Each structure stands twice: as structure tokens, then as C-alpha cells.
Amino acid sequence: MADRQELAGLDWMGVLALANEHLLAPTLFGKFAAVGRAHILPGDVRTYLESLHTLNARRNASLRGQCLEIADAFGKAGLEVVFLKGASALFERRTPAADARMMRDIDVLVPSGERARAARVLCALGYEVLTRFAPGHHAIAEFARDGAAGAVDLHAELIDAPYILPAARVRARAVSLSAGNGNGEIRVPRPTDRILHHLLHAQIHHHAQYYRGQVRLNQLHDFGDLGGRFARAIDWQAIADVMAANRLDDPLHSYLLLAGELFGMAWPLNVMPRRGAMQHSRLVLLHLQVPKVGRLMVPLGNLRRGFAWHRMCALYGRSGPTVVKRLRHAAQFLHKKSASQVVEQIFRFE
């Protein structure tokens, strides 16, 4: 790690702006504190980062309490619940993620057939529906409660392409973590499913970042952290097989390359990175340095996501030419949407 003199010469306003944009400020302080080096940070920087870390730790403790309350209520109702993404990290011992990871909400997975009953359980706890999603959506609804640290996102599936990672399979293989202090157990996906879900959510599902040539550094850091801590428990061959079956090898390889380049994650596959993935990872690094260039990729990325091979196969079967499926899909899309809706979809930046 750098010494005090090297750190003093950094553009700390730029560093802090980047850390805040990518929700990594508490993690940045945690990295220095974990090795006993927080004292070498410039005084005002240390005070600022330590304050954010302390406040985030308090919020995460409150989110943990919400998870325990939810798990208890669902358990009493006889409903199986699995906590996803950041909520999983809140119950892991000997990890700084419980304090440093910034979370937007609590993601909860319930059986698809128990949607209505799960919603009633949350309402009985004082939550109200903020957003109710249309039938067929991977999420059921978003709930909020006055005074609660975070909203609750109720899921029936993990992503909008459930054929890649079906919720039923994830629930069946979920593992239990001790909640501590006699609070029972919290169920979370097994490490292989956790990291596959993370990859799909970050690059394919949420904002289609692979197709846009973008990456969120907090997500990439979490990916590298999971890959390192659960290295022996992750079946990387199984992950590679799932991605290959859906022609998503390049997103996997590119994300791994970026995690290695920026956060030191070891390459876990027994094959070399694909050339297309190497080119893509370099493009992502350029976009991080020049964000305006990255925005130019968004319309094309939105189109690539909408007409991705795996989506065409899910809609129209695996047999037949892909170009025919894409033309058919384009015709149906244009028939259902107005010109303004088409433009809005293509130029959707969020």
C-alpha cells in the first residue's frame, strides 16, 4: 500500500468523487483500516471517509435488524424466504462487507406461488407497496415502511431471464447462515449461485451494462470479494457452462478480466480469456476514464440487449436462423409500440 507522501500527492477530490459515484467510499476507508493504515490518509480525507464508514455501518446494522424481523415473520407464516445480494453479506462473519457495503434495499426471494401471502406478511409488519410490478416481472413489488432503513424488494425470480438462473433451483440449493444471538438462521444462495446471480444482474440484467460497455465499480468490487472469499466453494466450471449455453462467454470473461485488473481477482477459469472479452474490457476501462464516450454506447447497447441471442431463443426457440428471430421480434416490437416509445426504449440511459 502507498505511503503517506504518495497519498498526499493524489487528487483527493477526484478520488472521493469517483468513490461516491460508485458507492465505494466506506469500502475505501475499510481497506485502509483493515491493515491498520487509516492514519496515513490526509486528515480531512480520513475524517470524511471514517464518518461515511461509521454511518454506513449503523445503517447496515438497521438493515440487518429488518432482515431478522422479516425472516421471523415469514418463518411464522410458514413461508420459505431467501435473502439475495447485499443482504447475504450482512450475516457473514469475519468480513468487512457487513459494515462497508452500501446497500440500496433488501432483496427477498419467495416462491412464485406465494406472492400474495408474502405481500400480506410484509403489510402486517407495517410495510406499504411503493411499486407493484406487472405480472410476469421477475420482481413482485417494492415495499417501504416509515422509519425503516431500507425498502424491501420482493422477488419471484432473480433476473428478467429466469431460464438462465431459475429461482426454484436457487431456493432448493440455498444454505443457512447463523443469525447469531439466538436469532435463528438466515437462508442465502450458495456461493456458486451468488456469484452467478451477481454477474447476470450486474452485466446482463440491470441496465445491460455489458452491452453498453459499462461497469459499476462497487459491483465489480463485490464480485472480486466474493470470488476471493469463496474461492474453494465456487464451481467456476458450472458458471462457465451456464454462460456458454447462452452464448454469454464474453460477458463472463470480460468481467473477470476487469475484476483482475482493478481489484486483483485471480483468473479462476481453466481457459484463456476470449479475444472479444479482452477488447471489451479495454473498452470498459476507456469508458471509466472518459464517461462521455460511454454514453455514446448506450443506444446501441440497448438494442444489443433487446436482441441478444439467449433472449431470441427464449422467445422463439433454439432452432432456426437467429436473424429471422430478430426480424420477427423487431416487427412485433414496432407493432406494439408507438414511435415515441421506440425512441424512448432505445435512448434509455438509466
C-alpha positions as CSV (number, residue, x, y, z in Angstrom):
1,M,0.0,0.0,0.0
2,A,1.1,3.6,-0.7
3,D,2.9,5.7,1.9
4,R,1.8,9.0,3.4
5,Q,3.8,11.1,0.9
6,E,2.4,9.3,-2.1
7,L,-1.2,9.7,-0.8
8,A,-0.7,13.4,-0.1
9,G,0.0,13.9,-3.8
10,L,-3.3,12.4,-5.0
11,D,-6.2,14.4,-6.5
12,W,-8.4,13.5,-3.5
13,M,-11.3,15.5,-4.8
14,G,-11.3,13.3,-7.9
15,V,-10.8,10.1,-5.8
16,L,-13.6,10.9,-3.5
17,A,-15.9,11.9,-6.4
18,L,-15.3,8.6,-8.1
19,A,-15.7,6.6,-4.8
20,N,-19.0,8.4,-4.1
21,E,-20.3,7.9,-7.6
22,H,-19.7,4.2,-7.4
23,L,-20.8,3.8,-3.7
24,L,-17.3,2.8,-2.6
25,A,-16.4,5.5,0.0
26,P,-17.0,3.3,3.1
27,T,-15.1,0.4,1.4
28,L,-12.1,2.7,0.7
29,F,-11.8,3.6,4.3
30,G,-12.3,0.0,5.3
31,K,-9.4,-1.1,3.2
32,F,-7.0,1.2,5.0
33,A,-8.5,0.5,8.4
34,A,-8.3,-3.3,7.9
35,V,-4.4,-3.1,7.6
36,G,-4.0,-0.5,10.3
37,R,-3.1,2.3,7.8
38,A,-6.0,4.7,8.1
39,H,-3.7,7.1,9.9
40,I,-1.7,7.8,6.7
41,L,-4.7,9.3,5.0
42,P,-4.8,13.1,4.8
43,G,-6.6,14.3,7.9
44,D,-9.7,15.8,6.2
45,V,-10.0,12.8,3.9
46,R,-9.7,10.4,6.8
47,T,-12.4,12.2,8.8
48,Y,-14.7,12.3,5.8
49,L,-14.3,8.6,4.9
50,E,-14.4,7.4,8.5
51,S,-17.7,9.3,9.0
52,L,-19.2,7.7,6.0
53,H,-18.0,4.3,7.1
54,T,-19.5,4.8,10.6
55,L,-22.8,6.0,9.3
56,N,-23.0,3.2,6.7
57,A,-22.2,0.6,9.4
58,R,-25.1,1.9,11.5
59,R,-27.4,1.8,8.6
60,N,-26.4,-1.8,7.7
61,A,-27.0,-2.8,11.3
62,S,-30.5,-1.4,11.0
63,L,-30.9,-3.3,7.7
64,R,-29.8,-6.4,9.4
65,G,-32.5,-5.9,12.0
66,Q,-35.0,-5.6,9.3
67,C,-33.9,-8.9,7.7
68,L,-34.2,-10.7,11.1
69,E,-37.7,-9.3,11.6
70,I,-38.7,-10.3,8.0
71,A,-37.2,-13.8,8.4
72,D,-39.0,-14.3,11.7
73,A,-42.4,-13.2,10.3
74,F,-42.1,-15.3,7.2
75,G,-41.0,-18.3,9.2
76,K,-44.0,-18.0,11.5
77,A,-46.2,-17.8,8.4
78,G,-44.6,-21.0,7.0
79,L,-43.0,-19.2,4.1
80,E,-39.6,-20.0,2.8
81,V,-37.5,-16.9,2.2
82,V,-34.0,-16.5,0.7
83,F,-32.1,-13.2,1.1
84,L,-30.2,-12.0,-2.0
85,K,-27.3,-9.8,-2.9
86,G,-26.1,-7.4,-0.2
87,A,-28.4,-8.8,2.4
88,S,-26.4,-12.0,2.3
89,A,-23.2,-10.2,3.3
90,L,-24.9,-8.8,6.4
91,F,-24.8,-12.2,8.1
92,E,-21.3,-13.3,7.2
93,R,-18.8,-13.3,9.9
94,R,-15.2,-12.0,9.6
95,T,-16.0,-9.8,6.6
96,P,-15.8,-6.0,6.4
97,A,-18.7,-6.1,3.9
98,A,-21.2,-6.1,6.7
99,D,-20.1,-2.6,7.6
100,A,-18.7,-1.2,4.3
101,R,-21.0,-2.4,1.6
102,M,-23.5,0.3,0.6
103,M,-27.0,-1.2,0.0
104,R,-29.9,0.3,-1.7
105,D,-32.6,-2.1,-0.4
106,I,-33.2,-5.6,0.9
107,D,-33.9,-8.2,-1.8
108,V,-36.1,-11.1,-0.7
109,L,-36.9,-14.2,-2.8
110,V,-40.1,-16.1,-2.2
111,P,-41.8,-19.0,-4.1
112,S,-43.8,-17.6,-7.1
113,G,-47.0,-19.2,-5.9
114,E,-46.8,-17.4,-2.6
115,R,-46.7,-13.9,-4.0
116,A,-49.9,-12.7,-2.4
117,R,-49.3,-14.3,1.0
118,A,-45.7,-12.9,1.1
119,A,-47.1,-9.4,0.4
120,R,-49.6,-9.8,3.2
121,V,-46.8,-10.7,5.7
122,L,-44.9,-7.6,4.8
123,C,-48.0,-5.4,5.1
124,A,-48.7,-6.9,8.6
125,L,-45.2,-5.7,9.5
126,G,-46.2,-2.1,8.6
127,Y,-44.8,-2.0,5.0
128,E,-46.7,-0.4,2.2
129,V,-46.4,-1.0,-1.6
130,L,-44.3,1.6,-3.3
131,T,-44.2,0.0,-6.7
132,R,-46.2,-3.0,-7.9
133,F,-44.7,-4.7,-10.9
134,A,-46.7,-6.2,-13.8
135,P,-47.4,-10.0,-13.9
136,G,-44.5,-11.8,-15.4
137,H,-42.0,-9.4,-14.0
138,H,-39.1,-11.0,-12.1
139,A,-40.0,-8.9,-9.0
140,I,-43.3,-8.7,-7.3
141,A,-43.3,-5.3,-5.6
142,E,-41.2,-2.9,-3.7
143,F,-42.3,-2.2,-0.1
144,A,-41.3,0.6,2.3
145,R,-42.1,1.5,5.9
146,D,-41.8,4.8,7.7
147,G,-38.6,4.9,9.7
148,A,-37.1,1.7,8.2
149,A,-33.5,1.9,6.9
150,G,-34.3,0.5,3.5
151,A,-37.0,-0.7,1.2
152,V,-37.8,-4.3,0.6
153,D,-37.8,-5.7,-3.0
154,L,-39.9,-8.9,-3.1
155,H,-38.8,-11.3,-5.9
156,A,-40.3,-14.4,-7.5
157,E,-37.3,-14.7,-9.8
158,L,-33.8,-13.4,-9.6
159,I,-33.5,-11.7,-13.0
160,D,-35.6,-11.0,-16.0
161,A,-34.1,-14.0,-17.8
162,P,-35.1,-16.8,-15.3
163,Y,-34.3,-19.5,-17.8
164,I,-30.6,-18.8,-17.1
165,L,-30.8,-19.0,-13.4
166,P,-34.2,-20.3,-12.2
167,A,-35.3,-19.2,-8.8
168,A,-36.6,-22.6,-7.9
169,R,-33.1,-24.1,-8.3
170,V,-31.5,-21.3,-6.2
171,R,-34.1,-21.8,-3.4
172,A,-33.5,-25.6,-3.4
173,R,-29.8,-25.2,-3.1
174,A,-29.8,-22.3,-0.6
175,V,-27.7,-22.6,2.5
176,S,-28.3,-21.3,6.1
177,L,-26.2,-18.8,7.9
178,S,-26.4,-18.3,11.7
179,A,-28.0,-15.0,12.5
180,G,-26.3,-15.1,15.9
181,N,-27.6,-14.2,19.4
182,G,-30.2,-16.9,19.3
183,N,-31.9,-15.3,16.3
184,G,-32.1,-18.5,14.2
185,E,-30.9,-18.8,10.7
186,I,-30.9,-16.8,7.5
187,R,-31.1,-18.6,4.2
188,V,-28.9,-17.3,1.3
189,P,-27.9,-18.7,-2.1
190,R,-24.9,-21.0,-2.2
191,P,-21.7,-19.3,-3.3
192,T,-21.8,-20.5,-6.9
193,D,-25.4,-19.2,-7.3
194,R,-24.5,-15.9,-5.5
195,I,-21.7,-15.1,-7.9
196,L,-23.6,-16.2,-11.0
197,H,-26.5,-14.1,-9.9
198,H,-24.2,-11.1,-9.3
199,L,-22.7,-11.5,-12.7
200,L,-26.0,-11.7,-14.5
201,H,-27.6,-8.9,-12.6
202,A,-24.6,-6.6,-13.0
203,Q,-23.8,-7.2,-16.7
204,I,-26.9,-8.7,-18.4
205,H,-30.0,-7.7,-16.4
206,H,-29.5,-4.4,-14.6
207,H,-29.0,-1.6,-17.1
208,A,-27.5,-4.1,-19.6
209,Q,-24.0,-2.9,-18.7
210,Y,-22.1,-5.4,-20.7
211,Y,-23.9,-4.4,-23.9
212,R,-23.3,-0.7,-23.1
213,G,-19.6,-1.3,-22.3
214,Q,-20.1,-0.1,-18.7
215,V,-19.3,-1.3,-15.2
216,R,-20.2,-0.2,-11.7
217,L,-17.1,-0.3,-9.6
218,N,-18.9,-1.2,-6.4
219,Q,-20.5,-4.2,-8.1
220,L,-17.1,-5.3,-9.6
221,H,-15.5,-5.0,-6.2
222,D,-18.2,-7.1,-4.6
223,F,-17.7,-9.7,-7.4
224,G,-14.0,-9.9,-6.7
225,D,-14.6,-10.0,-3.0
226,L,-17.0,-12.9,-3.3
227,G,-14.6,-14.7,-5.7
228,G,-11.8,-14.4,-3.3
229,R,-13.6,-15.3,-0.1
230,F,-15.4,-18.3,-1.5
231,A,-12.8,-19.4,-4.0
232,R,-12.9,-23.1,-2.9
233,A,-16.7,-23.2,-2.8
234,I,-17.4,-21.8,-6.2
235,D,-17.9,-24.1,-9.1
236,W,-16.5,-21.9,-11.9
237,Q,-16.9,-24.7,-14.5
238,A,-20.6,-24.8,-13.8
239,I,-20.8,-21.0,-14.2
240,A,-18.8,-21.1,-17.4
241,D,-21.1,-23.9,-18.7
242,V,-24.3,-21.8,-18.0
243,M,-22.8,-18.7,-19.6
244,A,-21.6,-20.7,-22.7
245,A,-25.0,-22.4,-23.1
246,N,-26.5,-18.9,-23.5
247,R,-23.6,-17.5,-25.6
248,L,-22.5,-15.3,-22.8
249,D,-18.9,-16.3,-22.6
250,D,-17.6,-12.8,-23.4
251,P,-19.5,-11.1,-20.6
252,L,-18.1,-13.6,-18.1
253,H,-14.5,-13.3,-19.4
254,S,-14.7,-9.5,-19.7
255,Y,-16.0,-9.1,-16.1
256,L,-13.3,-11.5,-14.8
257,L,-10.6,-9.5,-16.6
258,L,-11.9,-6.3,-15.1
259,A,-12.0,-7.7,-11.6
260,G,-8.5,-8.8,-12.0
261,E,-7.2,-5.6,-13.5
262,L,-8.9,-3.3,-10.9
263,F,-9.2,-5.4,-7.8
264,G,-6.7,-8.2,-8.1
265,M,-9.0,-11.1,-8.6
266,A,-7.2,-14.3,-9.7
267,W,-8.3,-15.8,-13.0
268,P,-10.4,-18.8,-12.0
269,L,-11.1,-20.5,-15.3
270,N,-9.1,-23.2,-17.0
271,V,-9.2,-21.5,-20.4
272,M,-7.6,-18.3,-21.6
273,P,-9.7,-15.1,-21.9
274,R,-11.5,-14.8,-25.2
275,R,-10.2,-12.1,-27.6
276,G,-13.6,-10.4,-27.8
277,A,-13.7,-10.2,-24.0
278,M,-10.2,-8.7,-23.9
279,Q,-11.3,-6.0,-26.4
280,H,-14.5,-5.4,-24.4
281,S,-12.6,-5.0,-21.1
282,R,-10.3,-2.4,-22.6
283,L,-13.4,-0.5,-23.9
284,V,-14.9,-0.5,-20.4
285,L,-11.7,0.9,-19.0
286,L,-11.8,3.7,-21.6
287,H,-15.4,4.5,-20.6
288,L,-14.4,4.8,-17.0
289,Q,-11.7,7.3,-17.9
290,V,-14.0,9.2,-20.4
291,P,-17.6,8.8,-19.3
292,K,-19.0,10.9,-22.2
293,V,-17.6,8.3,-24.6
294,G,-19.5,5.6,-22.7
295,R,-22.8,7.4,-23.0
296,L,-22.5,7.2,-26.8
297,M,-22.7,3.4,-26.5
298,V,-26.0,3.3,-24.6
299,P,-28.4,3.3,-27.6
300,L,-26.5,0.5,-29.4
301,G,-26.2,-1.3,-26.1
302,N,-30.0,-1.2,-25.5
303,L,-30.5,-2.7,-29.0
304,R,-27.9,-5.4,-28.4
305,R,-29.5,-6.3,-25.1
306,G,-33.0,-6.5,-26.6
307,F,-32.0,-8.7,-29.4
308,A,-29.4,-10.9,-27.5
309,W,-29.2,-14.5,-28.7
310,H,-30.4,-16.0,-25.5
311,R,-33.5,-13.8,-25.4
312,M,-34.4,-14.7,-29.0
313,C,-34.0,-18.4,-28.1
314,A,-36.2,-18.0,-25.1
315,L,-38.9,-16.3,-27.1
316,Y,-38.8,-18.3,-30.4
317,G,-36.9,-21.5,-29.6
318,R,-33.4,-22.6,-30.4
319,S,-34.0,-23.9,-33.9
320,G,-33.9,-21.6,-37.0
321,P,-31.7,-18.7,-38.0
322,T,-31.1,-16.0,-35.4
323,V,-31.5,-13.2,-37.9
324,V,-35.1,-14.4,-38.7
325,K,-35.9,-14.4,-35.0
326,R,-34.6,-10.9,-34.6
327,L,-36.5,-9.6,-37.6
328,R,-39.7,-11.2,-36.2
329,H,-39.0,-9.7,-32.8
330,A,-38.4,-6.3,-34.3
331,A,-41.7,-6.5,-36.3
332,Q,-43.6,-7.4,-33.1
333,F,-42.0,-4.7,-31.1
334,L,-42.7,-2.0,-33.7
335,H,-46.3,-3.2,-34.0
336,K,-46.9,-2.9,-30.2
337,K,-45.1,0.3,-29.6
338,S,-45.6,3.9,-30.8
339,A,-42.7,5.7,-32.4
340,S,-42.1,7.7,-29.2
341,Q,-42.0,4.6,-27.2
342,V,-39.5,3.0,-29.6
343,V,-37.2,6.1,-29.3
344,E,-37.6,6.1,-25.5
345,Q,-36.5,2.5,-25.3
346,I,-33.5,2.9,-27.5
347,F,-32.3,6.1,-25.8
348,R,-33.0,4.9,-22.2
349,F,-29.9,5.9,-20.2
350,E,-31.0,4.5,-16.8
